[in-house]
Amino acid sequence: MRIIARRTLREFSDTNTVAVLDAWYHEARKADWKTPNDIEEKYRHASIVGNNRVVFNIAGNKYRLVVRIDYSAGIIFIRFIGTHADCDKIDVEEI
């Protein structure tokens, strides 16, 4: 998969999250997700939401990563990374 805006992950990363976000990035980069079910097979705790959005739990659900996926083109767009509380304040289907 091609991932757009890795810089967003780098800018958010700190000593507590850099390894986890790097691991997610490298796994997603190698993935070939064609449907939401493909994601659920690998990430059981990911939330598949409307408008091709997926919410990944990061660092034991302390943080949330919201992405939009164009399955046919194989592109992941990073839409949001933040705390669980900050994620609750946004509409993940619209961001």
C-alpha positions in Angstrom: 0.0 0.0 0.0 1.1 3.5 -0.7 0.8 5.8 2.4 0.2 9.5 2.0 1.5 11.8 4.7 3.9 9.8 6.6 5.2 13.1 7.8 2.0 13.4 10.0 3.1 10.2 11.8 6.7 11.5 12.2 5.5 14.9 13.5 3.3 13.2 16.1 5.8 10.6 17.2 7.5 11.0 20.5 9.7 8.5 22.5 6.5 6.6 23.5 5.0 6.2 20.1 7.8 6.3 17.5 8.4 2.5 17.5 4.7 1.6 17.4 3.9 4.0 14.6 7.0 2.9 12.6 5.9 -0.7 13.0 2.4 0.1 11.8 3.8 2.1 8.9 6.0 -0.8 7.7 3.2 -3.4 8.1 0.7 -1.2 6.2 3.3 -0.5 3.5 3.7 -4.2 2.8 0.0 -5.0 3.0 -2.3 -5.6 0.1 -5.7 -4.6 1.6 -8.5 -5.0 -1.0 -11.4 -4.9 1.5 -12.0 -3.9 5.1 -12.1 -7.6 6.0 -8.4 -7.8 5.0 -7.6 -5.3 7.7 -9.8 -7.0 10.3 -7.8 -10.2 9.8 -4.6 -8.5 10.9 -5.9 -5.8 13.2 -8.8 -7.3 15.2 -9.2 -4.1 17.3 -9.3 -1.7 14.3 -12.7 -0.1 13.8 -14.0 0.0 10.3 -16.2 3.1 10.0 -18.1 4.7 7.1 -16.6 6.6 4.2 -13.7 4.2 3.8 -12.2 5.2 7.2 -10.4 2.9 9.6 -9.5 3.7 13.2 -6.4 1.9 14.5 -5.7 1.7 18.2 -2.1 2.7 18.9 0.0 2.1 22.0 -2.6 0.1 23.9 -5.5 2.4 22.8 -3.8 5.5 24.2 -3.8 7.0 20.8 -6.0 6.6 17.7 -4.9 6.7 14.0 -7.6 7.5 11.5 -7.0 6.7 7.9 -9.0 6.8 4.7 -8.3 3.9 2.3 -8.7 3.8 -1.5 -8.8 0.1 -1.8 -8.8 0.0 -5.6 -5.8 2.3 -5.9 -4.0 0.8 -2.9 -3.5 4.1 -1.1 -3.8 4.9 2.6 -4.3 8.6 3.5 -3.4 9.5 7.1 -6.3 11.7 8.3 -5.7 12.0 12.1 -3.4 10.9 14.9 -4.1 11.9 18.4 -5.2 10.9 21.9 -8.2 8.8 22.5 -9.9 11.8 24.0 -9.1 14.0 21.0 -10.4 11.4 18.6 -13.7 11.4 20.4 -14.1 15.1 19.5 -13.9 14.6 15.8 -16.2 12.9 13.2 -13.9 10.1 12.0 -16.1 9.6 8.9 -15.6 13.2 7.8 -12.0 14.0 8.7 
